[in-house]
Amino acid sequence: MVRGLFPAAEQEQVLDTLARSVVFLTPATIDGVLEQPPWLSTAWKLANLYLADCGADLLGEDAPYLAGLSEGTTCYLSAGYFDQSGRFDDFLVHEAAHIFHNCKRVTIGLPETRRKEWLLEINYGKRETFAYACEAYSRIHELADSAKGRQRLLAEHELGPMPADERVNADEYMDILREAVTARNGWKRILQRCSPIAR
């Protein structure tokens, strides 16, 4: 994903950031994790993420059911990540995709310009579409080693459940994936479709 979305000169810094950004919520880490967030709402979401993975009651009826959470340059995943059941699911890729629009370039030592403040400029209303498209495309890319194989997997994915998120338009999501699997660099095509409209 990083090699497809970033120029060669920036890839190592972005990969280093991602390598330090992943935190798994386990019995050994949960106490320290819950003491760190600057916002109580983040701590509440992380506690619920951990409790859901343990099969425990959540902290209230309005508690969201999450598979992961990104905050700034950190993405939190439950240990259940390793038991994911969907063929086209990869919560780590999904949450890493969110880091790209949450993190400013200057934060990790990359130059900033008037038009390039964030690692990736993603249209606010398409952030979830971007993350879900990256997630599915990464699995398609991993499972198939030919254009024909990617087309077959895309057709299979289209028959399955779509992202259960009201912020994602299923038709647009599938259209983005159709373009990505036929493009030379599918990652760039996903980015183009989810970027802000040029002024």
N, C-alpha and C positions, 0 to 999 in steps of 0.2 A: 504494500500500500504506500509506504513512504517513498520507495523507489519510483513508483508511478506518479506520485503527486508533487514531488519536490525536485528542484534541479540538483544535479550531482554535488555541487559545492555546499548544499545545505543538508544533505541527507544524513550525514554522520551526527550533526548536532541534534536533528530531530529524533533520530534513533536513540541517541543517548538520553534525551528527555523522556521518551516513551519507556525506556528500560528502567528509569527511576520512578515512573509515574504509577505503576500498577501496584495496588494494595489489595490483598485477599483478606476478607473478613473471616477470621477463624477464632476459636476460643483463645488462642495465644495472642492475637492482635487486637481484638475488639475493644478492650479497655483503653488502650493507648489511642486507638483511632477515634473513639468517641470523645476524648479529651482535647483533640486538636482543632476541630472545625471552628471557625470564627462565628458561625451562625448556628443558633439552636435548631433551626429548621433542617439544616444539613445533618446535624447529629441525630435528629429524630428520624430522618429518612434512612440513614445508615443503620441505626438500631433496628428499624423495621426490615431492612434488607437482610440483616443478620438473623433476626428472629424468624423470618419467612423461610430461610434456608434450613433452620433448625426444626421447622415444623411447629413452632410455638405461636401463641396468639400475638397478633400485632398490637401496637400501641394506639388503639382506637379504631373505630369503624371507618374513618376516612383515611386511614393509612394506605399509601399506595403500595401496590405489589410491584417491586422492581427486580430486574435481573442484574442491574449494575447502576452505577451513578458516577458521573464526572463532575468535578468541581475544580476549576482552574486547570492546573497541570497534573491533577491526580485523578485516576480512575479507580473506583472501588468495585470489587467483584466478590460475590459470595463464593464459597468453596464449591457450590453447586455448579459453577461454570464448567467444571470437568465432567459433569453428568448431563450436560445439555443434550436434549433429545432430538431437536429439529435438525434435519439434514442441511439446512441453509442458515443455521444459527451460529453466530460467533460473537458473543457479548463483548469480548475483549476488543475486537475490531470496531464494534459499534461504539463503545465508550472511548476508544482511542480517537475515532473520527470526531467526537465532540471536543476533545482536547485541542484539535486543530483550530477551531473557531473560538475557543475559550482563552487561548494563550496568545499573548502579544509576542511578536518577533523579538523585540528588545529583551524580553524576559529570559530568553535562552541564548542571547548574544548575537542574534541576526540583525542586520541593518533594517531600519524602518524607513519607509517613505510616506509621502502624503497618501498614496493609494494602497500601500501595503503595511497596515498596522498589525494585523493578526497573522498567525501562521498561514491560515487560509481564509479568504474572504468568502463567507457563506451567507446567502440571503437568510435573514432571521426566520422567516416563515418556512424555510426549506431545510432547517438544521436536522430535523428528525428524518426527513426524506433522504438527506445526504448520508446520515449514519446508517439507516437501514439498507440503502443501496450499496454502500461500501461493504456492509456485513454480508449481504447475499452475493455480491460480486466476488468477494474474497473466497467464499466457499465454492462458487462455480469455477473460479480460476484454479483453485486448489484441487478440485475433484476431476477436472477435465484437462487433457493435454493437447486438445485439437479444437479447431473452430467448430467442427461438427459435434464434438462432445459438449462444448459449451452451449450450443443451440439446443441440444437434447436436454441438458440440465435446466436450461431456462424454461423450456416447455413444461418440464416436470414441476418446476417451482411455480409456474403460473397456475397449475391445477391445485396447488396446495393452499394453505391459509396465507393470507396477506398480513402485513404488519397490523397488529391489533392496536392501532394508535390513530386517534381521530385527527391528528395533525398531518397524517400522510394520506395523500390521494393515491389510491391503489392503481388507477389507470396511469397516472403520471409516473409512479414508481416503476411499473412494469415497462413503460416506454423508455425510461432512463436506462433500465437494465438491458433492454433490446439494443439500444445504441451502444452500450458499453461492451456487450459480448461480440459485436461485429467490428468494433474500432481497434485500431492498432494499439492504442493506449486507452483501455476502458476506464482507468482511474481518472484520466484527464477529462473524459467525456462526462463522467458523473459530476466532477467539479464544475465543468462549464454549465451543465444544466441546473446546478444549485447555487451558482454565484449570483451576486446582485446584478441587476441590469445596469450596463454601462451608461454613465451619464453623458 
